[in-house]
Amino acid sequence: MHKTIVFLLGLLVSASALAVRDGDSLAAVLAEKGKPTSKLEHGNVTVLTYGDTVIRLENGVVVAVTTPTPDYAGRALAVKPIQRTAGGSGSGAGTGGEWTTDHAAAVAAAQGTGRKVLLLFTGTDWCSWCKRLEGEILDTPEFKDYAREHLVLVKLDFPRRLPQSEELKAQNRRLQQQYGIEGYPTVVVLNDSGAETGRVGYVRGGPGAFLPQLR
């Protein structure tokens, strides 16, 4: 009996020692948890997704471990912080104008930065208005310059011919239902806490007409 208790205590101590903690390095996280299912980098911010856990690092150091949970009472993704260091505000983070398909990682990356999360619900290989939105607005230098400073960009695609992983399809379907998307393109804008602040579709007039609606 005594040996069993000692053995179990040893397992608990080992598990505790192996848990990802505030201040761990990127190398330590990768050594402990292995390759993430997705990796999102925004300037000095790196977000690693493992199943239902999202780990945020700033300057290569863990500042938060979060568990994203769908909030079906509202229309936002609540991110419950588990660990966070003082000063982990994400200052200096930049998106570079690139897009990610990882919704949870994007919300975690924006948290506390003042950046908005732009969710683009689109059908890239069949929706003509979606193609116009991308060509006339989202692919322009004006929009990309704005996005680098103010946005985290998430593309939620519903193609008819292009292949997608089952995991990505499931995520996109869940978000389509969660946000009540009925037409494409639809752009849903979230604040840095993950709460919806507005939505917009295709707008005539290029980025000069589109960007004021985001502001």
C-alpha positions in Angstrom: 0.0 0.0 0.0 2.8 2.4 1.0 4.7 1.6 -2.3 1.5 2.3 -4.3 1.0 5.7 -2.6 4.6 6.6 -3.3 4.3 5.6 -6.9 1.2 7.6 -7.4 2.7 10.7 -5.8 5.7 10.3 -8.1 3.4 10.3 -11.1 1.7 13.4 -9.9 5.1 15.2 -9.3 6.3 14.1 -12.7 3.1 15.3 -14.4 3.4 18.7 -12.6 7.0 19.0 -13.6 6.1 18.4 -17.3 3.2 20.9 -17.5 3.7 24.0 -19.6 4.2 27.0 -17.3 4.5 30.8 -17.5 8.1 31.7 -18.5 8.8 28.4 -20.4 10.7 28.8 -23.7 9.4 27.8 -27.1 12.0 25.0 -27.2 10.7 23.7 -23.8 7.1 23.7 -25.1 8.0 21.8 -28.2 10.0 19.3 -26.3 7.2 18.7 -23.9 4.2 18.8 -26.2 5.7 18.1 -29.6 4.5 19.5 -32.9 1.4 21.7 -32.6 -1.6 21.2 -34.8 -1.2 24.8 -35.9 1.3 27.6 -35.4 0.5 31.3 -35.9 3.1 34.0 -35.7 2.4 37.8 -35.4 5.6 39.8 -35.0 6.9 38.9 -31.5 3.9 36.8 -30.7 3.7 33.1 -31.4 0.5 31.1 -30.8 0.6 27.3 -30.7 -2.6 25.2 -30.8 -2.7 21.7 -29.3 -6.2 20.1 -29.4 -8.3 22.3 -27.1 -5.3 24.2 -25.7 -3.8 27.3 -27.1 -0.3 28.5 -25.9 0.7 32.1 -26.4 4.4 33.1 -26.4 5.9 36.6 -26.6 9.5 36.9 -27.6 9.8 33.2 -27.3 8.5 32.9 -23.8 5.1 31.5 -22.6 2.8 34.2 -21.3 -0.6 32.5 -21.5 -2.2 29.0 -21.7 -5.8 29.3 -22.8 -8.7 27.0 -23.4 -11.0 28.3 -26.1 -14.7 27.5 -25.4 -17.6 28.2 -27.7 -20.1 30.5 -26.1 -23.4 29.5 -27.8 -25.4 32.0 -25.6 -23.7 34.8 -27.5 -21.9 34.9 -30.8 -18.3 35.2 -29.6 -15.6 32.8 -28.7 -14.7 33.2 -25.0 -11.1 32.6 -24.2 -10.5 31.7 -20.6 -7.0 32.7 -19.5 -5.2 30.1 -17.3 -1.8 31.7 -16.9 -0.6 35.1 -17.9 2.4 37.2 -16.8 2.4 40.9 -16.1 3.2 42.9 -19.2 1.9 40.2 -21.5 -0.1 42.7 -23.6 1.2 41.7 -27.0 2.6 45.2 -27.7 4.5 45.4 -30.9 2.7 42.4 -32.4 2.1 42.7 -36.2 0.2 40.4 -38.5 2.1 41.3 -41.6 -1.2 41.2 -43.5 -1.2 37.4 -43.7 -4.3 35.2 -43.2 -4.7 32.2 -40.9 -7.5 29.6 -40.9 -7.1 28.9 -37.1 -9.9 30.8 -35.4 -9.0 30.0 -31.8 -5.3 30.8 -32.3 -6.3 34.2 -33.9 -8.5 35.2 -31.0 -5.8 34.2 -28.6 -3.2 36.2 -30.5 -5.4 39.3 -30.5 -6.2 39.1 -26.8 -5.1 42.3 -25.0 -3.5 43.9 -28.1 -6.3 46.2 -29.1 -6.4 44.5 -32.5 -9.6 43.5 -34.1 -10.1 40.0 -35.4 -11.6 39.9 -39.0 -13.4 36.7 -39.8 -13.9 36.3 -43.6 -16.7 33.8 -44.4 -16.1 33.1 -48.1 -16.4 30.6 -50.9 -13.2 31.1 -52.8 -13.8 28.8 -55.8 -17.4 29.6 -56.6 -18.6 32.9 -55.0 -18.2 35.8 -57.5 -18.9 38.5 -54.9 -16.3 36.9 -52.6 -13.7 37.1 -55.5 -14.6 40.8 -56.0 -14.2 41.5 -52.3 -10.8 40.0 -52.2 -9.6 41.4 -55.5 -11.0 45.0 -55.1 -10.4 45.4 -51.3 -8.6 42.6 -49.4 -5.7 42.1 -51.8 -5.0 45.9 -52.1 -1.9 47.6 -50.6 -4.2 50.0 -48.7 -6.0 47.2 -46.9 -2.9 45.2 -46.2 -1.2 48.2 -44.7 -4.2 48.7 -42.4 -4.3 45.0 -41.5 -0.6 45.0 -40.5 -1.3 47.6 -37.8 -4.9 46.9 -36.7 -6.1 43.4 -37.6 -5.7 39.7 -37.2 -7.1 38.0 -40.3 -9.0 34.7 -40.4 -10.3 33.1 -43.6 -13.1 30.7 -43.1 -13.6 29.1 -46.5 -16.5 27.0 -47.8 -15.2 25.8 -51.2 -17.0 23.3 -53.5 -13.9 21.8 -55.1 -10.8 22.7 -53.1 -9.7 20.0 -50.6 -9.9 20.8 -46.9 -9.0 18.7 -43.8 -12.0 17.3 -41.8 -10.8 19.3 -38.8 -10.9 22.6 -40.8 -14.4 21.7 -42.3 -15.7 21.0 -38.8 -14.3 24.3 -37.4 -15.8 26.3 -40.3 -19.2 24.7 -40.0 -19.3 25.3 -36.3 -18.5 29.0 -36.8 -21.0 29.3 -39.6 -23.7 28.1 -37.2 -22.4 30.1 -34.3 -22.4 33.4 -36.1 -25.6 32.6 -38.1 -23.9 33.1 -41.5 -26.5 32.9 -44.3 -24.6 34.5 -47.3 -21.2 35.0 -48.7 -19.0 37.0 -48.4 -19.7 38.0 -44.8 -17.1 39.7 -42.7 -17.5 39.5 -38.9 -15.4 41.8 -36.8 -14.5 40.9 -33.2 -12.7 43.0 -30.6 -9.6 41.8 -28.9 -11.7 40.0 -26.3 -13.4 37.9 -28.9 -16.8 39.7 -28.8 -18.5 40.6 -32.1 -18.6 44.4 -32.8 -20.1 44.3 -36.3 -20.3 42.7 -39.7 -20.1 43.8 -43.3 -20.3 42.2 -46.8 -19.0 43.4 -50.2 -18.7 47.2 -50.4 -18.4 49.1 -53.6 -15.7 51.7 -53.8 -12.6 49.7 -52.8 -10.7 50.0 -49.5 -11.6 53.7 -49.3 -15.2 52.7 -48.7 -14.5 49.5 -46.8 -12.0 50.6 -44.2 -14.1 53.3 -42.5 -16.6 50.6 -41.6 -13.9 48.6 -39.9 -12.8 51.7 -37.9 
